[in-house]
Amino acid sequence: MSTRRAEPYFFDHGAQYFTARTQAFQDFIQPLIDLGIIGRWNPRYVKFNSNQVVQRSNWIDQEPRYVGIPGMNQVANYLAVPIDIRLNTRIITLEHKKRWQLTDDKGQHYKDFDWVVSTAPSPQSAELLPPYFKYHADISAIEMGACFSLMLGFKQGLALDFEAAHIINSDLSWIALNSHKPGRENNHTLMVHSSEQYAEAHIDDDSEAVMHHLINETNFITGHDVSAANYKTIHGWRYANNVKLQSHPTFLDQEHRLAACGDWCFGGRVEGAFTSAYHLANALKEKVL
Ligand SMILES: Cc1cc2nc3c(=O)[nH]c(=O)nc-3n(C[C@H](O)[C@H](O)[C@H](O)COP(=O)(O)OP(=O)(O)OC[C@H]3O[C@@H](n4cnc5c(N)ncnc54)[C@H](O)[C@@H]3O)c2cc1C
């Protein structure tokens, strides 16, 4: 749930919106809705098959799609306030010496943890957690797919007849007028996602070439020349999608006091990340506390 700032523009370049289909998640987000940190996004929606519109609807008539306000990252910013978090810290080893000791990539140690719960994507959790973690083979087998995010900022708004679009049979999968979401009205921004298939094939390619291709594809789909944007950048996500949208039981190894959760345990997506953590937290409370 990331937000990229490039004044005067800002972009939700990861998750675009989220649903709340379970009672537990609805109860969890309600206080944030009341505070104005989360709100509904009601775009005009189209589905494209290549550059042909095959479906139109208004999300105001459908189940709520939620966003953070004024950016997706506002949700985590708010939730993080009472928690002791070390930012920009990449943990590379875990060692058990009576308790768990973590070491980061600069050699800094973090000591005396009873439990370690990894919420990194499945390939990174598999790299981090020791081979004797009870579920190591299970999490190693969970694949995640890549995605490119193309961010375009304009001085003037684009005259599109939709604000959100899914695209099939294309190297693109999603186009959104990011600035249409609540709290973002003053900067004209377009957010484009590649298809997973395209990103998997090109994740290590030259980023200028990828950007050029995705801009051309956006022109083809929308019928507008977006190459005139006065801000353009691209971000490659190596682990964006849970490829098979699998659901798994909780990965909790009581013997070694290790656990793992994340959207990849529960069908992908923001609500899946919550649900996975919710199940794990309840299991920890039941078995451990
Ligand atoms: C391009 C894109 C579009 C998406 N669109 C949507 C959408 O529209 N709707 C939706 O519901 N979901 C969407 N998602 C999915 C959604 O973003 C995820 O489901 C959700 O953010 C997962 O949360 P998480 O906490 O499980 O994992 P993440 O948000 O991936 O967080 C994992 C964290 O672990 C950190 N980490 C990894 N390794 C280490 C390490 N060794 N040491 C320390 N930290 C580490 C990472 O830096 C990261 O901050 C999208 C994702 C992407 C990438």
The ligand as a Tripos MOL2 file, in Angstrom:
@<TRIPOS>MOLECULE
LIG
   53    58     1     0     0
SMALL
NO_CHARGES

@<TRIPOS>ATOM
      1 C1          1.4500   -3.1830   -8.3870 C.3       1 LIG1
      2 C2          0.5400   -3.7620   -7.3400 C.ar      1 LIG1
      3 C3         -0.8350   -3.5590   -7.4360 C.ar      1 LIG1
      4 C4         -1.6820   -4.0650   -6.4710 C.ar      1 LIG1
      5 N1         -3.0270   -3.7880   -6.5470 N.ar      1 LIG1
      6 C5         -3.8430   -4.1970   -5.5410 C.ar      1 LIG1
      7 C6         -5.2050   -3.8090   -5.5170 C.ar      1 LIG1
      8 O1         -5.6680   -3.0730   -6.3570 O.2       1 LIG1
      9 N2         -5.9870   -4.2670   -4.4890 N.ar      1 LIG1
     10 C7         -5.4950   -5.0450   -3.4900 C.ar      1 LIG1
     11 O2         -6.2420   -5.3950   -2.5690 O.2       1 LIG1
     12 N3         -4.1970   -5.4190   -3.4810 N.ar      1 LIG1
     13 C8         -3.3660   -5.0040   -4.4730 C.ar      1 LIG1
     14 N4         -2.0370   -5.3440   -4.4670 N.ar      1 LIG1
     15 C9         -1.5690   -6.2650   -3.4400 C.3       1 LIG1
     16 C10        -1.3610   -5.5680   -2.1070 C.3       1 LIG1
     17 O3         -0.4910   -4.4730   -2.2640 O.3       1 LIG1
     18 C11        -0.7800   -6.5820   -1.1610 C.3       1 LIG1
     19 O4         -1.6990   -7.6420   -1.0380 O.3       1 LIG1
     20 C12        -0.4950   -6.0670    0.2270 C.3       1 LIG1
     21 O5          0.2130   -4.8480    0.2110 O.3       1 LIG1
     22 C13         0.3310   -7.1150    0.9190 C.3       1 LIG1
     23 O6          0.6550   -6.6770    2.1900 O.3       1 LIG1
     24 P1          1.7260   -7.5020    3.0170 P.3       1 LIG1
     25 O7          1.8690   -6.8040    4.3090 O.co2     1 LIG1
     26 O8          1.3430   -8.9480    3.0260 O.co2     1 LIG1
     27 O9          3.0610   -7.4360    2.1640 O.3       1 LIG1
     28 P2          3.9070   -6.2320    1.5990 P.3       1 LIG1
     29 O10         3.0860   -5.0010    1.4740 O.co2     1 LIG1
     30 O11         4.6010   -6.7980    0.3970 O.co2     1 LIG1
     31 O12         4.9660   -5.9690    2.7360 O.3       1 LIG1
     32 C14         6.0770   -6.8040    2.9440 C.3       1 LIG1
     33 C15         7.1810   -5.9640    3.5150 C.3       1 LIG1
     34 O13         8.2640   -6.7990    3.8870 O.3       1 LIG1
     35 C16         9.4360   -6.0750    3.6400 C.3       1 LIG1
     36 N5         10.5730   -7.0100    3.5920 N.ar      1 LIG1
     37 C17        10.8370   -7.9540    2.6520 C.ar      1 LIG1
     38 N6         11.9820   -8.6090    2.9510 N.ar      1 LIG1
     39 C18        12.4370   -8.0700    4.1120 C.ar      1 LIG1
     40 C19        13.5960   -8.2970    4.9120 C.ar      1 LIG1
     41 N7         14.4900   -9.2420    4.6080 N.pl3     1 LIG1
     42 N8         13.7650   -7.5300    6.0320 N.ar      1 LIG1
     43 C20        12.8530   -6.5860    6.3780 C.ar      1 LIG1
     44 N9         11.7470   -6.3190    5.6590 N.ar      1 LIG1
     45 C21        11.5420   -7.0490    4.5270 C.ar      1 LIG1
     46 C22         9.1760   -5.3770    2.3350 C.3       1 LIG1
     47 O14        10.0640   -4.2930    2.1520 O.3       1 LIG1
     48 C23         7.7360   -4.9350    2.5450 C.3       1 LIG1
     49 O15         7.6710   -3.6540    3.1220 O.3       1 LIG1
     50 C24        -1.1600   -4.8240   -5.4050 C.ar      1 LIG1
     51 C25         0.2180   -5.0230   -5.3110 C.ar      1 LIG1
     52 C26         1.0620   -4.4730   -6.2580 C.ar      1 LIG1
     53 C27         2.5560   -4.6500   -6.1060 C.3       1 LIG1
@<TRIPOS>BOND
     1     1     2 1
     2     2     3 ar
     3     2    52 ar
     4     3     4 ar
     5     4     5 ar
     6     4    50 ar
     7     5     6 ar
     8     6     7 ar
     9     6    13 1
    10     7     8 2
    11     7     9 ar
    12     9    10 ar
    13    10    11 2
    14    10    12 ar
    15    12    13 ar
    16    13    14 ar
    17    14    15 1
    18    14    50 ar
    19    15    16 1
    20    16    17 1
    21    16    18 1
    22    18    19 1
    23    18    20 1
    24    20    21 1
    25    20    22 1
    26    22    23 1
    27    23    24 1
    28    24    25 2
    29    24    26 1
    30    24    27 1
    31    27    28 1
    32    28    29 2
    33    28    30 1
    34    28    31 1
    35    31    32 1
    36    32    33 1
    37    33    34 1
    38    33    48 1
    39    34    35 1
    40    35    36 1
    41    35    46 1
    42    36    37 ar
    43    36    45 ar
    44    37    38 ar
    45    38    39 ar
    46    39    40 ar
    47    39    45 ar
    48    40    41 1
    49    40    42 ar
    50    42    43 ar
    51    43    44 ar
    52    44    45 ar
    53    46    47 1
    54    46    48 1
    55    48    49 1
    56    50    51 ar
    57    51    52 ar
    58    52    53 1
@<TRIPOS>SUBSTRUCTURE
     1 LIG1         1 GROUP 0 **** ****
